[in-house]
Amino acid sequence: MKYLKFSLIALIPFILWGCPDRDIPFDSTVIFINNSDKTLLDYCRDNYYPDTTIQVEGNVFDDRIKKFAIAPHSVRRKQTSWRYEMKQPYSTGVMTIFLFDMAVVDSVPWEKIREDYLVAKRYEYTLAQLDSLNWTIVYPPEE
């Protein structure tokens, strides 16, 4: 009985403190500038490069994600933890950014989008390149 009380008393602080927060804090803000008539959806990965295929199976753009679409002729700021993520061992050190036309995503099956590579634009940037661009991604690209 004495050990049971001791065990319970020893466990109480761990229960009260809980698990540490595992969310990675934001460390960068990406600015998307949409100079087109399209509503855009972004999908970003730091473990694809140099593979340029769309690796995700199943449409990743549910209604919750679509609320963050980049409206035509607008600017959207997106807080990210890309600096942290791109320095992790699993990362290739290159962020691959896919922009999709929301009209295509809404009307074409995802498998067809993947097979026919119906991507509005794909960008690939290192941290140094993102820094040199002031973390600003323009669509369509300025030539």
MOZI-V715870 format. One record per residue. N is the residue number from 1. RES is the residue in one small letter. D_FIRST is the distance of its C-alpha to the first C-alpha in Angstrom with 2 decimals. Layout:
# MOZI-V715870
{{N & RES & D_FIRST} {N & RES & D_FIRST}}
This chain:
# MOZI-V715870
{{1 & m & 0.00} {2 & k & 3.80} {3 & y & 5.42} {4 & l & 5.05} {5 & k & 6.38} {6 & f & 8.68} {7 & s & 9.85} {8 & l & 10.71} {9 & i & 12.44} {10 & a & 14.22} {11 & l & 15.44} {12 & i & 16.83} {13 & p & 19.94} {14 & f & 20.83} {15 & i & 20.70} {16 & l & 22.77} {17 & w & 25.25} {18 & g & 25.65} {19 & c & 27.92} {20 & p & 30.94} {21 & d & 34.19} {22 & r & 35.98} {23 & d & 39.25} {24 & i & 42.04} {25 & p & 43.96} {26 & f & 47.65} {27 & d & 49.85} {28 & s & 53.26} {29 & t & 55.47} {30 & v & 57.88} {31 & i & 61.00} {32 & f & 62.65} {33 & i & 66.26} {34 & n & 67.72} {35 & n & 71.51} {36 & s & 72.07} {37 & d & 72.54} {38 & k & 69.43} {39 & t & 65.92} {40 & l & 63.75} {41 & l & 60.22} {42 & d & 58.62} {43 & y & 56.36} {44 & c & 55.29} {45 & r & 53.68} {46 & d & 53.32} {47 & n & 52.86} {48 & y & 56.07} {49 & y & 58.82} {50 & p & 61.21} {51 & d & 60.70} {52 & t & 62.50} {53 & t & 61.52} {54 & i & 59.37} {55 & q & 56.30} {56 & v & 54.18} {57 & e & 54.52} {58 & g & 54.48} {59 & n & 55.69} {60 & v & 53.43} {61 & f & 55.21} {62 & d & 53.55} {63 & d & 54.49} {64 & r & 51.77} {65 & i & 53.28} {66 & k & 56.81} {67 & k & 56.13} {68 & f & 56.33} {69 & a & 59.67} {70 & i & 62.30} {71 & a & 65.11} {72 & p & 68.75} {73 & h & 70.33} {74 & s & 67.12} {75 & v & 64.62} {76 & r & 60.88} {77 & r & 58.33} {78 & k & 55.21} {79 & q & 52.27} {80 & t & 50.82} {81 & s & 48.65} {82 & w & 51.38} {83 & r & 51.54} {84 & y & 47.94} {85 & e & 48.26} {86 & m & 51.52} {87 & k & 50.03} {88 & q & 47.25} {89 & p & 47.66} {90 & y & 48.15} {91 & s & 50.96} {92 & t & 54.60} {93 & g & 55.36} {94 & v & 57.70} {95 & m & 56.95} {96 & t & 58.74} {97 & i & 59.58} {98 & f & 60.96} {99 & l & 62.77} {100 & f & 63.48} {101 & d & 65.89} {102 & m & 63.86} {103 & a & 66.84} {104 & v & 66.62} {105 & v & 62.84} {106 & d & 63.33} {107 & s & 66.22} {108 & v & 65.74} {109 & p & 63.04} {110 & w & 60.61} {111 & e & 61.58} {112 & k & 65.21} {113 & i & 64.31} {114 & r & 62.64} {115 & e & 65.45} {116 & d & 68.29} {117 & y & 66.47} {118 & l & 67.16} {119 & v & 65.83} {120 & a & 67.69} {121 & k & 66.96} {122 & r & 64.64} {123 & y & 64.01} {124 & e & 62.36} {125 & y & 61.49} {126 & t & 59.77} {127 & l & 58.08} {128 & a & 61.26} {129 & q & 63.38} {130 & l & 61.23} {131 & d & 61.46} {132 & s & 65.24} {133 & l & 65.44} {134 & n & 63.35} {135 & w & 60.94} {136 & t & 63.65} {137 & i & 64.45} {138 & v & 67.72} {139 & y & 68.78} {140 & p & 71.38} {141 & p & 71.48} {142 & e & 74.09} {143 & e & 76.61}}
